[in-house]
Amino acid sequence: MRVEVIGADRPWGLDSRVVLVADGREICSLAPAQEVYVSQAAHTARLIYLDDKYFFHNLSEKLSW
């Protein structure tokens, strides 16, 4: 995926600051026409693991969600 910074030539972009934010952290400022490339990582990470006895798991089974 390619993301390009636009808007510096528009009235609302003159005083605007565009920043790249990842995981809630400001990584860097982006200039007009600067491009950011986003790609899939080679490795996956399990961020959340829900136990079989977890409340919402049980609820979804009982309600057939």
LUMZA-560085 format. One line per field, with one value per residue: residue number from 1; x, y, z of N, C-alpha, C in turn. Coordinates in steps of 0.02 Angstrom, whole numbers, plus 50000, padded with zeros to 5 digits. Layout:
num [NUM/...];
n.xx [X/...];
n.yy [Y/...];
n.zz [Z/...];
ca.xx [X/...];
ca.yy [Y/...];
ca.zz [Z/...];
c.xx [X/...];
c.yy [Y/...];
c.zz [Z/...];
//
This chain:
num [1/2/3/4/5/6/7/8/9/10/11/12/13/14/15/16/17/18/19/20/21/22/23/24/25/26/27/28/29/30/31/32/33/34/35/36/37/38/39/40/41/42/43/44/45/46/47/48/49/50/51/52/53/54/55/56/57/58/59/60/61/62/63/64/65];
n.xx [50043/50027/50046/50016/50062/49954/49877/49943/49931/49805/49684/49653/49765/49875/49917/49924/49990/50062/50079/50160/50092/50110/50051/50005/50110/50202/50292/50361/50366/50280/50315/50241/50197/50277/50304/50239/50270/50182/50187/50157/50214/50346/50330/50202/50106/50031/49916/49812/49748/49617/49548/49463/49362/49326/49221/49151/49170/49097/48971/48947/48942/48826/48729/48737/48817];
n.yy [49942/50111/50270/50439/50603/50736/50896/51014/51114/51157/51262/51221/51150/51229/51273/51156/51011/50861/50702/50545/50413/50273/50138/50227/50313/50454/50453/50524/50684/50724/50778/50879/50784/50680/50506/50357/50192/50045/49882/49705/49618/49498/49407/49350/49408/49361/49453/49457/49337/49236/49146/48987/48988/49116/49257/49324/49234/49123/49183/49216/49088/49037/49123/49103/49182];
n.zz [50000/49961/50028/50004/50046/50036/50004/50040/49948/49962/50044/50178/50209/50226/50354/50417/50498/50457/50521/50545/50629/50731/50821/50918/50937/50889/50745/50640/50555/50404/50240/50106/49962/50002/50017/50093/50119/50152/50210/50225/50367/50386/50487/50599/50739/50889/50967/51057/51163/51198/51326/51328/51421/51431/51457/51347/51245/51290/51297/51162/51107/51170/51122/50990/50902];
ca.xx [50000/50065/50010/50050/50040/49928/49840/49980/49909/49736/49681/49654/49828/49930/49940/49918/50050/50045/50127/50150/50082/50104/50041/49995/50171/50220/50354/50395/50325/50282/50313/50199/50221/50316/50268/50251/50253/50161/50184/50145/50275/50362/50307/50139/50108/49966/49911/49762/49729/49560/49539/49398/49313/49318/49150/49122/49170/49038/48911/48937/48919/48757/48684/48750/48841];
ca.yy [50000/50173/50328/50500/50663/50788/50947/51076/51164/51174/51311/51191/51116/51276/51275/51089/50970/50791/50660/50473/50386/50200/50114/50284/50352/50496/50428/50579/50730/50709/50837/50870/50739/50625/50442/50308/50125/50001/49814/49654/49593/49428/49367/49370/49411/49353/49509/49442/49267/49230/49079/48957/49004/49188/49276/49339/49171/49085/49220/49208/49019/49029/49163/49084/49240];
ca.zz [50000/49959/50054/49984/50081/49992/50040/50052/49900/49978/50099/50244/50218/50233/50423/50445/50507/50446/50555/50541/50696/50733/50889/50962/50944/50831/50716/50606/50515/50332/50196/50046/49910/50030/50013/50145/50095/50206/50184/50275/50399/50372/50544/50630/50811/50923/51013/51108/51169/51242/51353/51310/51473/51430/51459/51282/51207/51314/51278/51089/51094/51193/51080/50920/50862];
c.xx [50045/50020/50049/50020/50017/49895/49877/49959/49836/49734/49685/49721/49886/49959/49938/49985/50028/50100/50110/50147/50073/50100/50035/50056/50184/50289/50394/50344/50333/50275/50265/50235/50267/50273/50288/50227/50238/50156/50174/50211/50285/50336/50241/50147/50037/49962/49863/49747/49673/49551/49469/49344/49301/49244/49119/49122/49109/48973/48896/48915/48846/48707/48692/48770/48891];
c.yy [50061/50229/50390/50559/50714/50842/51011/51132/51184/51220/51279/51157/51163/51276/51207/51055/50898/50749/50587/50447/50311/50179/50172/50327/50392/50475/50485/50625/50712/50774/50824/50828/50683/50562/50397/50241/50080/49931/49766/49629/49519/49382/49394/49370/49402/49407/49496/49367/49263/49157/49053/48974/49079/49206/49285/49278/49130/49118/49210/49138/49010/49066/49149/49142/49216];
c.zz [50000/49983/50035/50021/50030/50034/50052/50005/49911/50039/50168/50259/50233/50304/50456/50451/50500/50479/50544/50613/50691/50806/50939/50972/50880/50806/50683/50573/50442/50292/50138/49994/49936/50029/50070/50117/50155/50176/50243/50303/50382/50427/50571/50705/50839/50976/51070/51106/51219/51262/51334/51361/51478/51422/51390/51236/51226/51292/51203/51071/51112/51149/51006/50876/50812];
//
